[in-house]
Amino acid sequence: MNSLLGYFWAGLIFASIAWYGFLVFYVGWKAGREIRVLTRTLGAAKAQDQVTK
């Protein structure tokens, strides 16, 4: 019984670490994409502003 409980907690800890790692990389990937889109949008707006002046 004690060994089963140890395996359960070890599995739970490893699963939570894997979940946290997945979330860190997933949110970082999504944020990186959004930053690239934002940079392009702001660059285009700046170029359009310079053309109109």
N, C-alpha and C positions, 0 to 999 in steps of 0.2 A: 504494500500500500504506500509506504513512504517513497519508494522508487518511482511509482506512478505519479505521485504528486510532484516530485522533482522534475520529471519529464514534462509534465503539464506546464509548470511555471517556466521552465527553460524554453519550451515551445512558444509560450505566450510572450516572453521577453524578446526572443528572436523575431517573432512575427511583428511585434511593435517596432522594433528597430528597422526591420525591412519596410514597414509601412511608412515610418518617418522618413527614411531615405528616399523612398519613391516620391513622397510628397515634396521633399526639398528639390529634387531634380525636376519634377513635373512643373512646379510653380516657377522655378528658375527658367525652364524652357519657355513657358508661356510668357513670362515677363520679358525675356530676351526678344521674343517675337514682337511683343507689343512695343518695346523700345525701338526696334528697327522700323516699324510702321510709323511710329510717332516722329522719329527723326526724318524719315522721308517726307511725311506730311508737312512738318515745320520747314524743311528745306524748300519744298515746292511753294509754300506760302511766302517764304522770304524771297524767293526768286520772282514770284508774281508781284510782290510788293515793290521790288526794285525795278521791274519793267514799267509799272504804272507811274513811277516818280519821274 
